[in-house]
Amino acid sequence: MNYFSLNNNAPKSTFKNAVIKGLAPDKGLYYPENIRPLDPSFIANLSQYSNKEIAYKAIEQFVGNEIDTETLKQIVNDTLNFDFPLVKMGDSNDFSLELFHGPTMAFKDVGARFMARCLGYFNKEEENLDIRVLVATSGDTGGAVASGFLGVEGVKVIILYPKGKVSDIQEKQLTTLGQNIQALEVKGVFDDCQDMVKMAFLDNELQHKGLTSANSINVARWLPQMWYYFFAYKQLQQKELPLYVSVPSGNFGNICAGMVARELGLPIHHFVAATNSNDTIPRFLQSGLYEPENSKATISNAMDVGNPSNFVRIRKMMNNDIHKLKTIFSSYSFSDKETKLGMKELYKKFGYISDPHGAVAYLGLRKEVENNTDYNGIFLETAHPVKFLDIVKETLKIKVEIPVQIAAIMDGTKSTSEIKDYKELKSFILNS
C-alpha cells in the first residue's frame, strides 16, 4: 500500500515512512492510494470472528508487507486487550458503543497503542531510530499517547496541552508517567498547541530531530479507529435496519476512520458528526464555505477544535463533492447547556451515565433520526464519565466510582514545563 499527500506536492510514501514522518514533505496529510473493499461474505459473517481477527483483516491492506503477518497479528492482539461493548438504551433503537475500557479510559487508546507498537517494530528493524513524537492535545489524546508510548525504546514523547483547559484526571495522565514522556503546558487554547506542532514540522532547523506526530493526522493513529465500527456492527442483532452512527467530533479522525470502514463494505447508512459549539463543519454543510474559527472552550474539551485537520481526508473520500457528502453525512452543533440536558436525559430515561462527549453524540443521533423508528442508532461514548468527574457530579447529582485505572495515577506527582510561544517550544525540542 502506498500513500500520497493531500497537498499533492510530495512523492508517494510507504506505510512505514508515513508512520515515522507523520506528515508528507509538503506538509499534507497522507491518504491511502486505494481502498479495496473486503469480501462481502466476511462482512455478512462478522459474528463468527473475534475482534482481533476482524481488526487484522481490516488493517492488513493498509500495512501491506511492511510488517510481517505474524508480527502484525501480534501488534493487533497487544492493542486490543480490552472490550468494546454495545449497550442498548432501554427499549429504544439507540445504543452506546463504549470505547473507554482501555488503560486511559478513552477511545484514543487503540490508535495510540497501535502506532506505538508499529514504531517500536520499525525501531528494532532500523536499530538507530531517534524519534520525537510531538503531539498537541485538548484532553484525551495526550494521556492515550503517553500510556501507549511509555517505555518504547528510541522514542521520546513531547505533549503540548492548554494550561487550565483539561480536566484534573486528564492532566494527571499527561504529567505523571515520566520516563520518555514530557509534558508542556501552553498559555493558550488547543489551537495554539496545534499551531505550534505544525510550525515545528515546517521548521527545517528541526528536521534532524526525527519529529513525527501521534495526533490522528498520523495514519497509524487514524486508521485503527475504523475497528470500532466493525465491532459495533458485529454486536447488532437486527442488522437489516439502516444503521446511523453519531460520533463526537473534534479533529474528525474518528468519524473519518468510520467512513473508511464504510468504504471497506460495512453497511453504515449515515454518519452524524456531533460537535460542541466549535461548529466549523455544521456551518460548512449549510453554506458550502469552509471558514474555521478560533476554538472555544467547552465542557467537552476533546472536541474544542476550530480547524479540524482530518476533514480534508473526508472531503477527498467524497471527491470534494459536498452534495455527495451530505447524502451520507450530517453535522450538528450543541451548546454546553444542551450537552448537560443530554446527560440528564440519558440518566433519567435509561439510567445511563454519560460523559459530555457521549452526550453530544447522543443529541446528534436523536436530531438525525427524529420521528424515525425503523433504524439502528449508535452513539459513541468516547471517554469514561470519571474523566469529567466535576461536570458529571454537578449535572447528575450522583457519585461516580473511581475505576482502578484512574485511582492508580491520582497520587502521581505532576511534572511539566511551561511555554508561551513557538520559540520556547523550538528551544525545548533542540535540547531534548
CORBEL-V962401 format. One line per field, one symbol per residue. psi: psi as a letter, one per 20 degrees, with the letter a starting at -180 (. if undefined). burial: b if it has 9 or more other ideal C-beta (glycine too) atoms within 8 Angstrom, else e. A space follows every 10 residues. Layout:
psi=???
burial=???
//
This chain:
psi=pqqqpiiklq qqqrgghhgg hfqrhjjrqq pqhqooqrph hgghkhiiqr hhgggghhhh hhhbjipqgh gghhggghgm krrmqoppnc jrjqqpookk jahjkqhihg gggggghghg ghghghijpn pooppqqjeh ggggggghip jppjpqpopp qppjjqrggg hghhjihbdj ppppppnbrg hgghhgghhg hiohijhijl prqjrjhphi hghiihhhhg hghhiqgmii qppppppppf ijgghghhhg hghiipmpgq qooprbinkg ghhghghjpo nqrqqqprim hijmphnphi hhgghghjkk ohgggihjpr pqqqrhghgh hggggggghi kpoqrhghhg gghgghhhjp jpimrpppqp oiqqhhilgg ggghgilrpp poqhhghhih jqpporqpqi rhghgggggh j.
burial=bebbbbbeeb eebbbeebbb bbbbebbbbb bbeeeeebee ebbeebeebe bbebbbbbbb ebbbeebeee bbbebbbbbb eeebebbebe eebbbbbbbb bbebbbbbbb bbbbbbbbbb bbbeeeeebe bbbbbbbbbb bbbbbbbbbb ebeebbbbbb bbbebbbebb bbbbbbbeeb bbbbbbebbb bbbbbbbbbb bebeebeebb bbbbbbbbbb bbbbbbbbbb bbbbebeeee bebbbbbbbb bbbbbbbbbb bbbbbbbbeb bbbbbbbbeb bbbbbeeeee eebebbebbb bbbbbbbbbb bbbbbbbbee ebebbbebbb bbbbebebbb ebbbbbbeeb ebbbbbbbbb bbbbbbbbbe eeeebbbbbb bbbbbbbbbe bbbebbeeeb eebebbeebb ebeeebebbe ebebbbebbb eb
//
